[in-house]
């Protein structure tokens, strides 16, 4: 168990023994001398060092992803609304409707 859970803003999702997903990155975790260490590059970081470095990076990625998702959703809604206005007010469509009702 990790002693300071207030630092855990992103979940560690277990994939297999010693392999976890932390945000967008796959990490390798070991317990050595009663300490949790995480493989980074060619060395290891303690869990505290890892969280201090990589939590802000992963939170930033999540924030950017949610911001771009909101923008895309807004644009899709606007396209839909504009498309409805075009279809409802189209002179071609209006003349076809008038001919069909005659």
C-alpha positions as CSV (number, residue, x, y, z in Angstrom):
1,X,0.0,0.0,0.0
2,X,1.2,3.5,-0.8
3,X,1.3,5.6,2.3
4,X,0.4,9.1,0.8
5,X,-2.8,8.5,-1.2
6,X,-3.4,12.3,-1.6
7,X,-0.8,12.3,-4.4
8,X,-2.6,9.6,-6.3
9,X,-4.6,11.7,-8.8
10,X,-4.3,9.1,-11.6
11,X,-5.0,5.4,-11.0
12,X,-2.5,2.6,-11.5
13,X,-4.3,0.0,-13.6
14,X,-2.7,-3.5,-13.3
15,X,-2.0,-5.2,-16.6
16,X,0.0,-8.1,-15.3
17,X,2.6,-8.9,-12.7
18,X,4.8,-5.8,-12.3
19,X,3.2,-4.1,-15.3
20,X,0.8,-1.2,-14.8
21,X,-0.8,1.5,-16.9
22,X,-0.4,5.0,-15.4
23,X,-2.4,7.4,-17.5
24,X,-1.1,7.0,-21.0
25,X,2.1,5.2,-20.1
26,X,2.9,1.6,-19.4
27,X,5.2,1.3,-16.4
28,X,7.2,-1.5,-14.7
29,X,7.0,-1.6,-10.9
30,X,9.1,-3.6,-8.4
31,X,9.3,-3.7,-4.7
32,X,12.9,-3.6,-3.5
33,X,13.9,-3.4,0.2
34,X,10.3,-2.5,1.2
35,X,10.2,0.4,-1.3
36,X,8.1,0.7,-4.5
37,X,10.4,1.6,-7.4
38,X,9.4,2.3,-11.0
39,X,11.5,1.7,-14.1
40,X,12.1,4.9,-16.0
41,X,14.5,5.0,-18.9
42,X,17.6,3.2,-17.9
43,X,17.1,3.5,-14.2
44,X,14.5,3.5,-11.4
45,X,12.6,6.2,-9.5
46,X,10.9,5.8,-6.1
47,X,7.1,6.0,-6.2
48,X,7.3,9.5,-4.7
49,X,9.8,10.8,-7.4
50,X,7.7,9.2,-10.1
51,X,4.5,10.7,-9.0
52,X,6.1,14.2,-8.5
53,X,7.4,14.1,-12.1
54,X,4.7,12.2,-14.1
55,X,1.4,13.1,-12.4
56,X,1.4,16.7,-13.7
57,X,2.4,15.5,-17.2
58,X,-0.4,12.9,-17.3
59,X,-3.0,15.4,-15.9
60,X,-2.0,17.9,-18.6
61,X,-2.6,15.2,-21.2
62,X,-6.0,14.4,-19.8
63,X,-6.9,18.1,-19.7
64,X,-5.8,18.7,-23.3
65,X,-7.7,15.6,-24.4
66,X,-10.9,16.7,-22.7
67,X,-10.5,20.2,-24.0
68,X,-10.1,19.0,-27.6
69,X,-13.0,16.6,-27.1
70,X,-15.3,19.5,-25.9
71,X,-14.2,21.6,-28.9
72,X,-15.0,18.7,-31.3
73,X,-18.4,18.1,-29.7
74,X,-19.2,21.8,-30.0
75,X,-18.2,21.9,-33.6
76,X,-20.3,18.8,-34.4
77,X,-23.3,20.4,-32.7
78,X,-22.8,23.6,-34.7
79,X,-22.5,21.7,-37.9
80,X,-25.7,19.8,-37.2
81,X,-27.6,23.0,-36.4
82,X,-26.2,24.7,-39.5
83,X,-27.2,21.7,-41.6
84,X,-30.7,21.8,-40.2
85,X,-31.1,25.5,-41.0
86,X,-29.8,24.9,-44.6
87,X,-32.2,22.0,-45.1
88,X,-35.2,23.8,-43.6
89,X,-34.6,27.1,-45.6
90,X,-33.4,25.6,-48.8
91,X,-35.3,27.1,-51.8
92,X,-34.8,23.8,-53.8
93,X,-36.4,21.8,-51.0
94,X,-39.2,24.4,-50.6
95,X,-40.1,24.3,-54.4
96,X,-40.1,20.4,-54.3
97,X,-42.4,20.4,-51.3
98,X,-44.8,22.9,-53.1
99,X,-44.9,20.8,-56.3
100,X,-45.6,17.7,-54.3
101,X,-48.6,19.3,-52.6
102,X,-50.2,20.6,-55.8
